[in-house]
Amino acid sequence: MTTLTGTVTVVHAEGGAPTSLRFKDDVLEGDRIATGNQALLRVLIGGKAVATVRERTSVTLEGSTSGAAVLLTSGRLAYSVMRERMRPGEVHAIRTPNATVRVRGTIVVVETEPGPVSRVCVARGLVTVAPIGGAEVEIGPQRCVSIERNAVKPGPPRQWQAPPRLGDFDIERDG
């Protein structure tokens, strides 16, 4: 972990009660993390990606056979993958209750809320969005989509004035 502000709790993969996460604590595959009001957590994942977890968000760190994965059960996160550090065929994934976002050399913001409704905004690069039970859609830079009832719905183009810095933007304020 590289940044921690506010209240963040973790339930480690081996179980137990939620405990407060402290700066420089290790977070491992299978850990469930929840952020409180006005909290922010930035985690280095596999030396290749940075996940910025915003306030009132719940995520689980997962592994996959082709890269890293994050399960976003509620809230919002920004995810940046450093393409130059990835192996051929390696892909990172962000899973929400109703979709999977495949990421490679990209900066993307993903948000999910009850319904389930997910929103994806791509700042840089390309992502593939696959709604559960629906067709995959490729989303390019400066584009946003929402996923509702297993369908991808296009949103308005998003023009950032300057290249966003990971963690300094969110969908509500900037998208």
C-alpha positions in Angstrom: 0.0 0.0 0.0 1.3 3.4 -0.9 -1.4 5.8 0.5 -3.9 5.5 3.3 -6.2 8.4 4.5 -9.1 8.0 6.8 -10.7 4.8 8.1 -9.9 1.6 6.2 -10.7 -1.9 7.4 -9.5 -5.3 6.2 -10.7 -8.9 6.6 -7.8 -11.1 5.7 -8.4 -14.1 3.5 -7.8 -16.5 6.3 -10.8 -15.0 8.1 -11.3 -13.2 11.4 -12.9 -10.0 12.4 -12.3 -6.7 10.5 -9.2 -4.9 11.6 -8.1 -1.3 10.9 -5.5 -1.1 8.1 -2.4 0.9 8.8 0.0 2.5 6.4 2.5 0.0 5.0 0.4 -3.0 6.2 0.4 -5.8 3.6 -2.7 -6.5 1.7 -2.8 -9.9 0.0 -4.9 -11.9 -2.4 -8.3 -12.7 -0.9 -8.3 -9.8 1.5 -11.6 -7.8 1.7 -11.1 -4.1 2.1 -13.7 -1.4 3.1 -13.1 2.3 3.2 -15.0 4.7 5.4 -16.2 8.3 4.8 -13.6 10.5 3.3 -11.1 7.6 3.1 -8.7 6.9 0.3 -6.5 3.9 -0.2 -3.9 3.4 -2.9 -2.5 -0.1 -3.4 0.2 -1.4 -5.7 -0.9 -4.7 -7.2 1.7 -7.1 -8.4 4.2 -4.3 -9.2 2.2 -3.6 -12.3 -1.0 -1.7 -11.3 -2.2 0.8 -8.9 -5.7 0.7 -7.5 -7.1 3.8 -5.8 -10.0 2.9 -3.6 -12.3 5.8 -2.9 -14.5 6.5 0.2 -17.4 4.1 1.0 -16.0 1.4 -1.2 -15.7 -2.4 -0.7 -13.2 -4.5 -2.8 -11.6 -7.9 -2.6 -8.2 -8.6 -4.1 -8.3 -11.6 -6.3 -5.8 -13.5 -8.5 -6.5 -14.9 -12.0 -4.6 -17.2 -14.3 -3.9 -14.3 -16.7 -3.2 -11.5 -14.2 -4.6 -9.7 -11.2 -8.3 -9.1 -10.5 -10.2 -6.8 -8.1 -13.8 -7.5 -7.1 -15.6 -4.2 -6.6 -18.8 -4.9 -4.7 -19.7 -1.3 -3.9 -18.3 2.2 -4.4 -15.7 3.4 -6.8 -12.1 2.8 -7.7 -9.5 4.1 -10.2 -7.2 1.5 -11.7 -4.0 2.1 -13.7 -1.9 -0.6 -15.3 1.7 -0.1 -16.5 1.7 -1.8 -19.9 5.5 -1.9 -20.0 5.6 -4.2 -17.0 3.0 -6.7 -18.3 3.8 -10.0 -19.9 2.3 -10.9 -23.3 -1.3 -12.0 -22.8 -1.5 -10.7 -19.3 -4.7 -8.8 -18.4 -6.0 -7.3 -15.2 -9.7 -7.4 -14.4 -12.1 -5.4 -12.4 -15.3 -7.4 -11.6 -18.5 -5.8 -10.4 -21.8 -7.5 -9.6 -22.9 -7.2 -13.2 -19.8 -6.9 -15.4 -16.1 -7.6 -15.9 -13.8 -4.9 -17.1 -10.5 -6.2 -18.7 -7.7 -3.7 -18.4 -4.2 -3.5 -20.1 -2.1 -0.4 -20.1 -5.0 1.8 -19.1 -6.3 4.3 -16.6 -10.0 3.6 -15.9 -12.5 4.5 -13.2 -15.2 1.9 -12.3 -18.1 2.5 -10.0 -20.9 0.2 -8.9 -24.1 0.8 -7.0 -27.2 -1.3 -6.0 -29.4 -2.3 -8.9 -26.8 -3.4 -9.9 -25.6 -0.5 -12.0 -21.9 -0.1 -13.0 -20.2 2.8 -14.7 -16.9 2.7 -16.5 -14.9 5.8 -17.6 -11.7 5.3 -19.6 -9.1 8.1 -19.2 -6.4 6.5 -21.3 -6.1 3.3 -23.3 -8.7 0.7 -24.1 -10.8 -1.6 -22.0 -13.2 -4.5 -22.7 -16.5 -4.4 -20.8 -18.3 -7.7 -20.6 -21.7 -7.6 -18.9 -22.8 -10.8 -17.3 -24.9 -12.5 -19.9 -24.2 -9.8 -22.5 -21.8 -9.2 -25.4 -18.3 -7.7 -24.9 -17.8 -4.1 -25.8 -14.5 -2.3 -26.3 -14.4 1.2 -24.7 -11.7 3.7 -25.8 -10.2 6.8 -24.2 -12.4 9.7 -23.1 -15.5 7.5 -23.1 -17.9 6.4 -20.4 -20.5 3.7 -20.3 -23.1 2.3 -17.9 -24.0 -1.3 -17.5 -27.6 -2.0 -16.5 -29.6 -5.2 -16.8 -26.7 -6.9 -18.6 -26.5 -4.2 -21.4 -23.8 -1.6 -22.0 -25.3 1.9 -22.6 -23.0 4.6 -24.0 -22.4 7.7 -22.0 -21.2 11.1 -23.1 -17.6 11.6 -24.2 -15.4 12.7 -21.3 -12.7 15.3 -22.0 -10.2 15.7 -19.2 -8.5 19.1 -19.4 -5.2 17.5 -18.5 -4.1 13.9 -18.2 -5.7 12.7 -14.9 -3.6 11.7 -12.0 -4.7 8.5 -10.5 -6.9 9.1 -7.5 -7.5 12.8 -8.2 -10.7 12.3 -10.1 -13.9 10.4 -9.8 -17.0 9.8 -12.0 -19.3 12.2 -10.2 -17.0 15.2 -10.2 -15.2 14.7 -13.4 -17.3 12.5 -15.6 
